[in-house]
Amino acid sequence: MHTIKTVVVGPVMTNCYLIGNPETKELLIFDPGADADGIKEAITATGMNPVAIFLTHGHFDHVGAVLNLKTEYGIPVIAGTEEQEVLSNLDYILPPLFRDSVPNYSSMLIEPDRFVTHEELLELAGLYITCLHTPGHTAGSYSYFFPAENMVVSGDTLFMESVGRTDFPTGDNETLIKAITEVLYELPEDTTVLPGHGPATNIGYEKKYNLYTWKKK
């Protein structure tokens, strides 16, 4: 059994997910991109205790509240090992073009406590999570699959009827489409997809209706 609370945060409406286990009274935080106070309020409302922060990738709209929450709860930050280049470069996290509208951007340099690798299996909060390297939006983008709960947190890799942009540093469109079709589309078709922005979807729906990933016969 699990619970999912979506907190939409920041100027580009990023989905921060609080995935909890009522049996252990623990929860996992995914992509806290902004509004640390709002996320804390949502956490308090669950009655559960955070045990880790997961990052799908290092862009500002997914990491903005990380330092605040990490300090508040004393919990580790987890990211893909291939994302170290992005997380250690402020120009990659937040391009200068956007900085006028984002306060305190210097606090977005993130040093994760743990780096994971492709297909690594974790157990946290009494939940199993398979870490999947799904590059393309950034070189170290990861999706997190919960096999028992049949859901995947896809970050900015896969959206409902769309895919992540690839024009930021370390992005690549061909790599992105390959990650979706060869990694995410190999998950069961009824797997719920929890994307970084917008509504939830599922793998079967995207295989059928996502024009960006269609292949010519």
TIBA-511469 format. One record per residue: x, y, z of N, C-alpha, C, O in turn. Coordinates in steps of 0.1 Angstrom, whole numbers, plus 5000, padded with zeros to 4 digits. Example, Ala and Ser with C-alpha at 12.3 -4.5 7.8 and 13.67 -1.06 7.14 Angstrom:
<pts>
513249435078512349555078513249675078514249675085;512849785071513749895071512950005079513450115080;
</pts>
This chain:
<pts>
500849885000500050005000500950125000501950135007;500550234993501250354992500350474990499150454987;500850594993500150714990500950804981502150804981;500250884973500950984965500351124967499151134965;501151214970500751354971501551434961502751434962;500851504952501551594943501451734947500351784950;502651804949502651944952503252014940504451994936;502452094934502952164922503552294926503052384933;504852314922505652424928506352504917506652444906;506652624920507552704911506952764899505752744896;507652854892507152924881506752844868506052884860;507352724867506952634856506152514860506152414853;505552524872504552424876505152284876504652194870;506152274884506852144885506152054895505652094906;506051924892505351824901506451774911507351704907;506251804923506951744934506151634940504951664944;506651514941505851404945506251364959507451344962;505351344968505551284981504951144981503751124981;505751044981505350904980505550834993506650824997;504450795000504550755013504050605015503350545007;504550555026504150415030503450425044504050445054;502050415044501350425056501750325067501550355079;502250215063502650115073503950155081503950135093;504850215074506050255081506050405085506850455093;505050475080504850625083506050705078506450805084;506650655067507750725061507350765046506550695040;508050865041507750905027509050945020510050985027;508950945007510050984999509651114991508551124987;510651204990510351334983511051324969512251294968;510251354959510851354945510751494939509751554938;511951544935512051674928511351794935510451854930;511851834947511351954953511952074947513052124951;511252124937511852234929511752374934512452464930;510852394943510552534949509652514960509152414963;509352634966508352644977508552534988507652454990;509652554995509952455006508852465016508552355022;508352585019507352595030506052515026505452445034;505652525013504452455009504652305009503752235013;505852265006506152115006506152065020505651955023;506752145029506752105044505252095049504952005056;504452185045503052185049502352055044501651985052;502652015032502051895026502651775033501851675036;503951775037504551665044503851645058503451535062;503651765065503051755078501651705077501251625086;500951735067499551685065499451535063498451475066;500551475058500551335056500751255069500351145070;501351325079501651255092502751155091502951075100;503551165080504651075078505951155079506051275078;507051075080508351135082509251115069509350995064;509751215063510651205051511851125054512451145065;512351045045513550965047514550985036515750955038;514151045025515151075014514551165004513351175002;515451234997515051324985515651254973516851234972;514751234963515251184950515151294939514251374939;516251294931516251394920516251314906517051224904;515251354898515351294884516351354876516951294867;516651484878517751554871518051684879517451714889;519051764874519551874881519052014878519652114882;518052034869517552164866516952234877516352174886;517052374877516652454888515152424893514852434905;514352394883512852384887512652244894511452214897;513652164895513552034902514352034915514251934922;515252124917516152124929516052244938516852244948;515252334935515252464942515052454957515652534965;514352364962514052354976514852244983514652204995;515752184976516552064981517252104994517152035004;518052204993518952245005518052265017518452225028;516952345016516152375027515552245033515652235045;515052155025514452035030515451935036515251865046;516651925029517651845034518151885048518351805057;518252015050518652075063517552055073517852015085;516252075069515152065079515051925084514851905096;515151825075514851685079516051595081515951485087;517251645077518451575079518451445071518851335076;518051455059517851325051518751335038519151445034;519151225033520051215021519351255008518151245006;520151304999519751344985520351234976521551204977;519451184967519851074958519651124944518651174940;520651094935520651124921521451024913522150944919;521251034900521950944891523450984890523751104889;524350884889525750914889526150994877527151074878;525450984866525751054853525351204854525651274845;524651244865524251384866525151474874524851584876;526351414878527251494886527651624878527851724885;527851614865528351734857527251844858527651964860;526051814857524951914858524851974872524852094874;524851884882524551924896525752014901525552084911;526852004895528052084900528352204892529352274894;527452234883527652354874526352444874525352404868;526552554880525352644882524852694868523652714867;525652704858525252744845524352634838523552664830;524552514842523752404837522452394845521352364840;522552414858521352404867520352514864519152494862;520852634862520052754859520752844850521652924854;520452834837521152924827520953064830519853104835;521953154828521953294832520653364827520253464833;520153324815518953384810517753394819516953484819;517653294828516453284837516753334851515853334859;517953384854518253414868517553534874517353534886;517153624866516453744871515153714878514653784887;514553594874513253564880513353454890512353404895;514553414894514753304904515653354915516853364913;515153374927515953424938516853314944516453194943;517853344950518753254958519253134949519353024954;519553164937519853054928521252994932521552874928;522053064939523353004942523252884952524152804953;522052874959521952764968521452634961521252534967;521452644948520952524940522052434936521852324930;523352464939524352374937524252254946524252274959;524052134941523652024949524751924949525351884939;525151874961526051764962525351644969525251634981;524851554960524051444965524851354975526051354975;524151294984524751204994524951064988525850994993;524151034978524350904972524050914957523050974953;524850854949524650844934524250704931524950604936;523250684923522750554919523150524904523450614897;523050404901523350354887522150284881521250254888;522250264868521150204860520750064866521649984867;519550054868518949924873519249894887519049784892;519849984894520149964909518749964916517950044914;518649864925517449844933517649904947518549854954;516749994951516850044965515650004973514549974967;515749994986514649984995514650095005515550105014;513650175004513550295014512050305017511250285009;511850345029510450365034509650235032508350245031;510250125032509549995030509049985016508149895013;509650055007509250054993510450014984511550054988;510249934974511349904964511350004953510250024947;512450054949512650144938513750094929514850084933;513450084916514450054906514850184899513950254894;516150214899516650334893516950314879517750224876;516350394870516550374856517250494849516650604850;518350474843519050584836518250614823518250524814;517650724822516850764810517450904805516751004806;518550904799519251024795518551084783517751024776;518851214780518351284768517951424772518351524765;517151434782516751574787518051634793518351744790;518751554801520051574806520851444805520151334804;522151444805522851324804522651224816522751104814;522251284827522151194839520651194844520451164856;519751214835518351204839518051054843518450964837;517251044854516850914859515350914861514751014865;514750794859513450764862513450664873514350574874;512450664882512350574894511150494893509950544894;511350364891510250264890509950194903510850134909;508650194906508250114918507549994913506349994910;508249874913507649754907506349704914505449664907;506349714927505149654934503949754933502849704933;504249884932503149984930502850004916501850074913;503649954907503449974892503350114888502350164882;504350194891504350334888505850374886506750314891;506050484878507350534875507350684876506450754870;508350744883508550884883509450924872510650884872;508950984861509751004849510451134848511251154838;510351224857510951354856510551424843509351424839;511551484836511251554823511651474811511951524800;511651344813511851254802510651224794510651244782;509551184801508351154794507151224800506951214812;506351284792505051354796503951294789504051204780;502751324793501551284786501551344771501551464770;501651254762501651294747502851384744502751454734;503951384752505051474749506351414755506251314762;507451484752508751444758509451564763509051674759;510551544770511351654775512051724764512451664754;512351854766513151934757514651884758515051834768;515351914747516751864747517751964743518851934739;517352094744518252204739519052264751519652364748;518952204763519752254774521152174774521152064768;522152224781523452154781523252004786522551974795;523951914779524051774780522751704775522651584776;521851774769520651714763520851664749521751714742;520051564745520251514731518951444728518551354735;518351484716517051434713517051284709516151204714;518051244702518051094698518251014710517650904711;519051054719519350984732518050974740517750874746;517251084740516051084748515050984742514450904750;514850984729513850894723514250754726513450664728;515550724725516050584727515750544742515450434744;515950634751515750604765514250574768513950484775;513450644761511950624763511550494757510950404764;511950464745511550344738512150224742511550114742;513450234747514150114751514250084766514549974770;513850184774513850164788512350174794511850084799;511850294792510450314798509350234791508550184798;509450224778508450144771508549994773507749924768;509649954780509749814783509049784796508949664800;508549884803507849864816506449814812505949834801;505749744821504349704818503449814813503649934818;502549784804501849894798500849964807500550074805;500549894818499649964828500350044839499750084849;501650054837502450134846502050284846502050344835;501750334857501450474858502650564857503650524863;502650664849503750754847503450884854502450954852;504350924864504251044871505351144866506451134870;504951234857505951314850506351444858505651474868;507351514854507851624860506951744859506951844867;506051744849505151854847503851794840503951694833;502751854844501451804837500851684844501351634854;499851634837499051514843499751384842500651364834;499351294850499851154850499351084837498351124832;500050984833499650904822500050754824500250724836;500050674814500550544816501350494804501250554793;502150394805503050354794502250304782502650344771;501250234784500450184772499850304764499950294752;499350404771498750514764499850594756499650624745;501050614762502150684755502650604743502950664733;502750474744503150394733502250414721502650404709;500950434724499950444714499750584708499550604696;499850684717499450824714500550924714500351034709;501750894719502850994719503550994706504350914702;503151104698503751114684505251134684505851094674;505851184695507251204695508051074695509251074691;507450964699508150844700507750734690508150624690;506850774681506450684670507650654661508450744658;507650534656508750494647508050464633507050394633;508650514623508150484609508350334606509450284609;507350274601507450134598508250114585508449994581;
</pts>
